[in-house]
Amino acid sequence: TQEEAKQLFKATEYSHSESRFRLRDKAILAILYSCGLRRNEAVHLDISDILFDKERVFVRKGKNYKERYVPINRRNAEILEDYIYEARPEFYQSYLSEALFINKNGTRMLGMSFANRLKVIVASTNNKTIENKQITLHILRHSIATHLLQKEVPLESIKTFLGHSSLESTQ
């Protein structure tokens, strides 16, 4: 639910003992939930793909290598700014990587790391209902699509937002 998504964001305040990891967790949610990106799309994001001036995220490596631009609102842009400018430089040799999301070793985070961080965020909610839902990275994508539909966003717009080639996929 939208309320549970808010609880996930709130849980990033407790998801790790170090601030840099908590800010990264919040940025991960901003990209995977708020922007509706697939896991692999998030893995391949570079810092330069966040176009703050255009309020867009450039998805270079979408499914079947399709490119698209995804809108990002001011709140989520601020989350990404906090991560990029405050937290990311604190990671080991962060300056050597163009990757948006880097691990403790300063290299690009891979898919399982995103999944593992989501498990920690979910556990940090201390909400049994959320924990029992067994939320995955892809469920976040389905959730934002459902929430957009609930807000009466046209299906065609949701299709473009998600990078689907057919309306049937979105439905």
VODOBA-945104 format. One line per field, with one value per atom (N, C-alpha, C, O, CB): x, y, z. Coordinates in steps of 0.001 Angstrom, whole numbers. Glycine has a CB too. Layout:
BEGIN
x <- [X;...]
y <- [Y;...]
z <- [Z;...]
This chain:
BEGIN
x <- [846;0;888;2092;-961;271;1033;1561;2669;156;764;1190;2387;3307;24;2367;3490;4752;5858;3129;4594;5749;6361;7583;5328;5503;5999;6750;7759;4827;6266;6932;8309;9239;6062;8435;9738;10732;11874;9611;10280;11151;11528;12681;10457;10559;10804;11821;12660;9471;11739;12617;14081;14971;12168;14342;15738;16453;17677;15809;15707;16323;16956;17736;15271;16617;17113;17746;18097;15983;17896;18295;19781;20187;17945;20586;22018;22569;22009;22786;23656;24264;24976;25158;25249;25381;26093;25185;24413;27291;25298;24488;24622;23628;24873;25841;26038;25221;24724;27524;25079;24277;22782;22012;24595;22378;20962;20549;19471;20699;21402;21094;21079;20273;22118;21974;21968;20684;20083;23217;20263;19014;17828;16985;18753;17776;16669;16731;15697;16722;17942;18121;17708;17133;19591;18007;17603;16082;15551;18142;15379;13910;13398;12427;13340;14046;13630;13717;12850;14503;14768;14955;14048;13427;16414;13968;13215;11710;10928;13710;11301;9859;9375;8540;9531;9890;9371;9562;8719;10029;10668;10923;10521;10507;12391;10192;9706;10725;10352;8544;12006;13025;13124;12843;14383;13530;13839;15184;15978;13869;15427;16686;17888;18792;16760;17895;19029;19223;20351;18841;18129;18216;18894;19701;16809;18566;19184;20667;21494;18465;20999;22397;23247;24365;22500;22732;23510;23433;24006;23048;22741;22689;24053;24755;21628;24411;25603;25166;24017;26523;26064;25740;25231;24289;26982;25866;25503;24103;23585;26524;23494;22140;21062;19890;21908;21449;20489;20549;21502;20801;19528;19499;18659;17475;18927;19300;18591;17918;16786;19552;18611;18058;16822;15961;19113;16728;15583;14545;13507;16067;14831;13957;13646;12497;12642;14711;14596;15731;16803;14597;15456;16487;16593;15593;16138;17819;18046;18349;19348;19203;17468;17648;18297;17647;16270;19594;20383;20209;20132;21837;20149;20120;18802;18756;21287;17734;16429;16319;17264;15307;15171;14936;15118;14682;13506;15753;16055;16842;16721;14759;17655;18527;17779;18339;19533;16516;15755;16108;16276;14233;16217;16487;15188;14273;17543;15127;13973;14348;15348;12744;13521;13666;12504;11356;13714;12809;11789;11743;12783;12090;10542;10458;10791;10541;9053;11356;11653;11177;11490;13189;10422;9899;10955;12012;8642;10661;11621;12075;13263;11006;11138;11469;12476;13454;10190;12225;13132;14462;15502;12476;14431;15681;16531;17753;15387;15889;16613;17234;18356;15666;16500;17022;18289;19292;15943;18230;19389;20548;21708;18998;20237;21285;21985;23213;20682;21198;21783;22727;23816;20671;22295;23132;24399;25510;22335;24225;25362;26402;27605;24865;25927;26859;27299;28350;26238;26497;26856;27366;28423;25658;26614;26928;27906;28868;25667;27664;28466;29969;30762;28004;30388;31837;32487;33708;32076;31685;32218;32528;33151;31237;32094;32397;33825;34312;31383;34476;35867;36101;35419;36262;37041;37433;36252;36256;38241;35249;34036;34341;33647;33042;35372;35740;36222;36338;36822;36499;36981;35843;36084;37845;34620;33478;32459;32183;32807;31908;30822;29456;28445;30865;29436;28185;27458;28082;28458;26144;25360;25416;25719;23893;25126;25106;26380;26661;23866;27146;28386;28342;27616;29598;29132;29186;30325;31004;29362;30526;31544;32959;33865;31474;33150;34466;34662;35724;34656;33619;33725;33436;33706;35075;32887;32542;31018;30277;33171;30578;29146;28399;28812;28938;27302;26442;25801;25431;25353;25669;25030;23643;23268;25891;22890;21485;21175;20232;20979;21959;21678;21873;21188;22578;22795;23009;21772;21412;24235;21122;19878;18814;18119;19376;18690;17700;17980;17059;17697;19252;19618;19334;18871;21095;19607;19323;17810;17369;19900;17019;15563;15086;14208;14855;15652;15281;15558;14750;16049;16701;17064;16101;15681;18525;15750;14809;13457;12855;14645;12994;11706;11752;10818;11369;12819;12957;13004;12531;14233;13567;13689;12358;12264;14626;11320;9996;9410;8563;9030;9866;9293;7782;7049;9638;7338;5913;5702;6109;5407;5063;4871;4070;4325;4170;3110;2303;3198;3094;1182;4084;5006;5993;6258;5765;6539;7506;6894;7570;8033;5633;4967;4630;4340;3703;4664;4353;5474;5286;4044;6637;7796;8020;7992;7610;8240;8414;9742;10793;8350;9665;10855;11060;10205;10725;12205;12480;11402;10964;13878;10978;9982;8600;7809;9904;8316;7032;6967;5891;6836;8108;8122;7678;6944;9537;8125;7755;6255;5592;8563;5731;4289;3513;2452;3936;4052;3371;3232;2152;4123;4321;4224;3242;2507;5619;3229;2281;842;-17;2536;591;-740;-1116;-2250;-793;-168;-445;-712;-1543;731;-18;-283;-1688;-2414;783;-2051;-3391;-4463;-5492;-3524;-4223;-5162;-5322;-6370;-4690;-4275;-4334;-4857;-4762;-2943;-5406;-6034;-5082;-5483;-7154;-3820;-2868;-3249;-3464;-1352;-3337;-3725;-2772;-1561;-3772;-3339;-2572;-1437;-341;-3505;-1718;-705;511;1648;-1315;278;1376;2171;3397;824;1466;2130;2982;4090;1088;2466;3195;4534;5576;2339;4495;5709;6656;7864;5350;6100;6875;7650;8824;5953;7004;7622;8521;9299;6554;8409;9225;8685;9439;10622;7377;6760;6542;6260;5422;6671;6426;4963;4481;7303;4260;2831;1985;2415;2585;771;-188;-549;-875;-1461;-492;-818;144;-275;-768;1410;2392;2012;2096;3816;1595;1238;-16;-95;1027;-994;-2245;-1960;-2879;-3287]
y <- [-1185;0;1244;1168;1;2377;3629;3911;4418;4808;3580;3778;2886;3312;3486;1664;752;1229;1066;-672;1814;2378;3508;3634;2903;4322;5401;4820;5378;6286;3710;3058;2521;2529;1917;2054;1593;2753;2617;966;3899;5084;5495;5833;6261;5466;5829;4863;5275;5815;3593;2565;2776;2256;1191;3540;3782;4638;4762;4471;5216;5973;5025;5459;6884;3728;2731;1525;554;2267;1569;374;24;-1061;561;918;652;1580;2646;844;1179;2019;3237;4244;1196;3148;4253;5055;4494;3724;6360;7291;7066;7130;8712;6803;6644;5476;5551;6433;4404;3262;3579;3160;2025;4321;4700;5611;5441;5409;6573;7457;6676;6958;8608;5695;4864;4033;3891;3938;3483;2702;3548;3084;2169;4782;5677;5976;6027;7005;6174;6422;5194;5324;6797;4018;2779;2718;2372;1537;3050;3067;4116;3877;3339;5270;6340;5868;6180;7601;5116;4628;3439;3398;4233;2472;1246;1401;846;125;2148;2341;3597;3509;2439;4753;6016;6172;6763;7160;5643;5728;4454;4427;6018;3399;2160;1408;673;2457;1576;898;-589;-1016;1564;-1354;-2766;-2860;-1919;-3547;-4003;-4199;-3936;-3186;-5623;-4545;-4408;-2964;-2527;-5324;-2239;-834;-23;863;-264;-327;362;17;885;-18;-1248;-1691;-874;-482;-3201;-619;31;1556;2195;-472;2153;3621;4191;3663;4095;5268;6033;7366;7776;6248;8031;9338;10296;11056;9942;10248;11162;10901;11716;11049;9777;9459;10179;10167;7954;10800;11557;13002;13726;11448;13405;14725;15666;15884;14644;16214;17049;18248;18594;17528;18880;20074;19765;20628;20717;18553;18153;17351;16970;17330;17096;16278;14930;14492;17031;14291;13006;12079;12515;13201;10783;9755;9096;8666;8694;9025;8408;6928;6565;9113;6081;4628;4164;4077;3877;3869;3482;2025;1655;3768;1198;-244;-845;-1660;-934;-427;-998;-2387;-2890;-99;-2998;-4328;-4258;-3301;-4853;-5262;-5308;-4082;-3642;-5415;-3536;-2388;-1135;-285;-2756;-1026;173;1282;1041;-113;2488;3654;4404;4380;4581;5074;5925;6927;6775;5076;7944;8929;8743;8608;10393;8738;8568;9862;10362;7313;10403;11637;11374;10291;12253;12383;12289;13575;14676;12054;13419;14617;15248;14664;14270;16428;17194;16419;16402;18528;15784;15053;13926;13765;14472;13160;12056;12565;11942;11116;13688;14301;14711;14560;15540;15225;15605;14382;14442;16324;13286;12038;11620;11250;10901;11685;11307;12290;11881;11238;13577;14580;14295;14335;16011;14007;13697;12501;12507;13409;11478;10289;10618;10305;9158;11247;11495;12434;12201;12081;13495;14520;14361;14871;15858;13651;13481;12072;11906;13792;11066;9687;8995;8373;8883;9100;8339;8614;7675;8663;9886;10148;9453;9305;11644;9030;8362;6880;6232;8495;6351;4960;4861;5768;4404;3770;3519;3744;3142;2096;4590;4901;5177;4779;3769;5858;6147;6933;6787;6928;7755;8594;7781;8318;9571;6497;5654;5059;4475;4533;5205;4585;5627;6593;3552;5406;6253;5735;6426;6310;4514;3878;4741;5312;2482;4836;5574;4851;5455;5740;3566;2794;1973;1103;1874;2266;1538;841;1244;2488;-205;-986;-497;475;-2487;-1150;-726;-766;-128;-1605;-1519;-1613;-562;-487;-2998;255;1305;853;1585;1890;-350;-842;-900;-828;-2248;-1031;-1034;-2107;-3266;-1257;-1706;-2681;-3586;-3130;-1971;-4856;-5806;-6163;-5790;-7074;-6886;-7167;-7751;-7316;-8070;-8739;-9374;-8394;-8494;-10602;-7453;-6458;-5582;-5223;-5583;-5241;-4460;-5266;-4743;-4067;-6544;-7423;-7572;-7550;-8806;-7724;-7862;-6590;-6655;-8226;-5435;-4165;-4007;-3526;-2949;-4408;-4310;-5172;-4755;-4735;-6370;-7244;-6552;-6628;-8583;-5877;-5162;-4000;-3773;-4639;-3267;-2146;-2663;-2096;-1398;-3745;-4342;-4746;-4461;-5580;-5401;-5819;-4604;-4670;-6676;-3513;-2296;-1598;-736;-1335;-1972;-1375;-1881;-1220;-1695;-3064;-3727;-3869;-3801;-2951;-4065;-4213;-5618;-5905;-3098;-6487;-7886;-8009;-8908;-8657;-7119;-7168;-6967;-7698;-6091;-5964;-5699;-6853;-7307;-4364;-7330;-8427;-9695;-10417;-8721;-9969;-11176;-11099;-12122;-11425;-9908;-9750;-10220;-10341;-8310;-10484;-10930;-10036;-10491;-12388;-8764;-7757;-7971;-8125;-6338;-7975;-8090;-6769;-5883;-9288;-6661;-5465;-5283;-4161;-5554;-6375;-6273;-5908;-5264;-7592;-6316;-5941;-4425;-3836;-6666;-3790;-2320;-1695;-707;-1807;-2276;-1795;-1973;-1072;-2543;-3132;-3368;-2396;-1901;-4837;-2133;-1257;160;747;-1238;724;2098;2159;3136;2622;1120;1089;1082;1799;-153;268;196;1525;1983;-924;2146;3417;4535;5409;3804;4513;5501;5295;6254;5399;4025;3697;4171;4706;2176;3976;4433;5952;6478;3973;6649;8110;8558;9730;8716;7602;7827;8342;9101;8790;7927;8210;7286;6093;7988;7820;6972;5792;5916;7807;4658;3423;3627;3089;2292;4407;4702;5406;5116;5581;6317;7027;6083;6173;8200;5176;4195;3260;2894;3384;2876;2020;2673;2019;1757;3952;4691;4812;4618;6089;5134;5279;4004;4067;5631;2842;1556;1034;102;544;1644;1183;-66;-843;928;-262;-1417;-1111;30;-1795;-2137;-1916;-2133;-1614;-2824;-2903;-3124;-2827;-2990;-4569;-2387;-2081;-3345;-3266;-1441;-4509;-5771;-6039;-6525;-6933;-5727;-5924;-5094;-5557;-5550;-3862;-2953;-3440;-3414;-1527;-3885;-4390;-5627;-6205;-4716]
z <- [0;0;0;245;1226;-277;-250;1163;1333;-738;2151;3542;3879;4576;4509;3388;3630;2910;3426;3176;1726;1008;1839;1926;-409;2446;3326;4520;4952;3820;5051;6180;5784;6591;6721;4536;4055;4034;4474;2645;3514;3490;4909;5178;2760;5811;7214;7844;8646;8023;7479;8045;7669;8342;7585;6594;6218;7273;7242;4838;8187;9280;10312;11159;9964;10236;11193;10512;11182;12086;9196;8441;8544;8127;7003;9088;9246;10319;10572;7895;10943;11975;11378;12061;12802;10101;9465;8531;7754;8692;8627;7842;6338;5615;8175;5856;4410;3855;2732;4097;4629;4188;4257;3393;5043;5288;5406;4246;3678;6762;3894;2766;1450;564;2689;1329;122;67;-998;86;1210;1252;784;15;2684;1254;868;-630;-1296;1685;-1164;-2598;-3421;-4502;-2900;-2901;-3573;-3680;-4736;-2811;-2604;-2640;-3622;-4340;-1235;-3652;-4574;-6023;-6839;-4374;-6331;-7705;-8021;-9083;-7927;-7104;-7398;-7208;-7980;-6523;-6191;-5991;-6719;-7620;-4483;-6334;-6859;-8358;-9032;-6160;-8888;-10331;-11063;-12294;-10585;-10319;-10925;-11755;-12670;-11768;-11456;-12262;-11923;-10803;-12059;-12923;-12720;-12000;-12018;-14083;-11369;-10644;-11547;-11181;-10073;-12712;-13621;-14097;-14329;-14819;-14240;-14630;-13525;-13806;-14935;-12277;-11131;-11037;-10759;-9812;-11269;-11226;-12204;-11870;-11557;-13392;-14455;-14453;-15335;-15780;-13486;-13433;-13070;-12207;-12415;-13738;-13390;-12796;-12962;-14635;-12117;-11526;-12604;-12381;-10814;-13770;-14866;-15435;-16198;-15982;-15070;-15537;-14726;-15103;-15473;-13624;-12819;-13303;-13017;-11266;-14031;-14660;-13797;-14054;-16114;-12771;-11802;-12463;-12122;-10727;-13407;-14061;-14899;-15073;-14938;-15415;-16245;-15455;-15996;-17435;-14174;-13315;-13969;-14030;-13013;-14452;-15137;-14722;-14302;-16662;-14856;-14709;-16079;-16655;-13553;-16590;-17885;-17680;-17059;-18645;-18213;-18106;-19407;-20449;-17841;-19322;-20489;-20845;-22016;-20251;-19803;-20048;-19591;-18669;-19336;-20252;-19953;-20550;-21156;-20480;-20376;-20940;-22456;-23096;-20570;-23017;-24457;-24913;-26056;-25265;-23999;-24264;-24711;-25403;-25310;-24314;-24644;-23663;-22468;-24622;-24180;-23345;-23102;-23925;-24003;-21948;-21663;-20578;-19876;-21229;-20467;-19398;-18443;-18865;-19958;-17152;-16124;-15305;-14875;-15211;-15091;-14291;-12825;-12295;-14403;-12192;-10758;-10093;-10546;-10500;-9019;-8353;-7446;-7210;-7536;-6949;-6148;-4910;-4588;-5725;-4221;-2992;-3268;-2538;-2357;-4318;-4645;-5196;-4984;-5657;-5897;-6366;-5159;-5179;-7280;-4119;-2894;-2219;-1717;-1910;-2213;-1640;-2398;-1788;-1699;-3732;-4544;-4353;-4314;-6028;-4235;-3980;-2649;-2566;-3971;-1613;-297;-394;180;741;-1127;-1282;-2087;-1657;-1974;-3250;-4146;-3527;-3640;-5462;-2874;-2405;-951;-562;-2575;-143;1264;1567;2176;2144;1140;1532;595;1045;1602;-699;-1670;-1553;-1630;-3081;-1369;-1248;-41;-1;-1146;932;2119;1880;2720;3261;739;410;-123;-798;-630;181;-192;-1685;-2515;186;-2027;-3403;-4331;-5496;-3960;-3801;-4578;-5857;-6863;-3722;-5808;-6950;-8161;-9263;-6534;-7957;-9059;-9888;-10944;-8512;-9418;-10103;-10539;-9827;-9196;-11724;-12234;-11763;-11892;-13782;-11216;-10797;-9774;-8880;-10212;-9907;-8920;-7582;-6553;-9389;-7603;-6359;-6235;-7059;-6303;-5190;-4963;-3607;-2698;-5044;-3505;-2266;-1369;-1699;-2582;-270;706;138;675;1941;-949;-1590;-2680;-3298;-2182;-2911;-3917;-5335;-6287;-3871;-5487;-6826;-6979;-5999;-7077;-8213;-8533;-7741;-7698;-10038;-7121;-6442;-7480;-8562;-5584;-7159;-8059;-7540;-6429;-8215;-8354;-8068;-6710;-6050;-9068;-6276;-4981;-3830;-2812;-4779;-3976;-2922;-2746;-1625;-3244;-3862;-3784;-3050;-2178;-5206;-3408;-2777;-1284;-467;-3455;-937;483;1267;2406;617;674;1367;1562;2606;561;569;712;1875;2631;-595;2029;3155;4480;5406;3087;4571;5805;6051;7185;5726;4997;5126;5617;6529;3767;4997;5393;6867;7617;4501;7280;8685;9616;10750;8870;9140;9950;10205;11079;9277;9439;9687;11006;11607;8522;11456;12630;12504;13491;13902;11274;10983;10411;9285;9980;11195;10793;9499;8698;11902;9288;8062;6844;5859;8092;6920;5810;5666;4552;6030;6783;6738;6134;5401;8145;6432;5928;4442;3822;6711;3869;2444;1531;321;2145;2108;1328;109;-1035;882;387;-653;-1380;-758;-50;-2704;-3543;-4290;-4264;-4545;-4949;-5745;-6814;-7069;-6400;-7433;-8506;-7965;-8654;-9278;-6742;-6133;-5944;-6046;-4769;-5671;-5569;-6888;-6900;-5184;-7991;-9328;-9572;-10086;-10415;-9204;-9340;-8449;-8830;-8976;-7271;-6312;-6843;-6764;-4987;-7390;-7894;-9065;-9207;-8331;-9901;-11022;-10502;-11016;-11918;-9483;-8870;-8232;-8370;-7820;-7535;-6857;-7865;-7615;-5945;-8995;-10051;-10624;-10886;-11182;-10811;-11313;-10334;-10747;-11552;-9044;-8010;-8021;-7648;-6628;-8452;-8550;-9921;-10287;-8294;-10661;-11961;-13033;-13915;-11806;-12954;-14028;-15190;-14976;-13559;-16420;-17561;-17755;-17572;-18843;-18124;-18329;-19345;-19183;-18803;-20387;-21418;-20805;-21178;-22541;-19876;-19195;-18299;-18224;-18360;-17619;-16754;-17607;-17216;-15926;-18766;-19710;-20087;-20061;-20986;-20435;-20810;-19625;-19763;-21341;-18459;-17225;-16919;-16553;-16047;-17065;-16756;-17874;-17669;-16461;-19067;-20193;-20855;-21441;-19736;-20760;-21414;-22884;-23250;-20732;-23736;-25146;-25507;-26514;-25970;-24681;-24970;-23749;-22607;-25438;-24025;-22961;-22173;-20988;-23553;-22830;-22173;-21006;-19956;-23191;-21188;-20113;-18897;-17759;-20591;-19154;-18068;-17355;-16127;-18602;-18140;-17551;-16715;-16134;-18654]
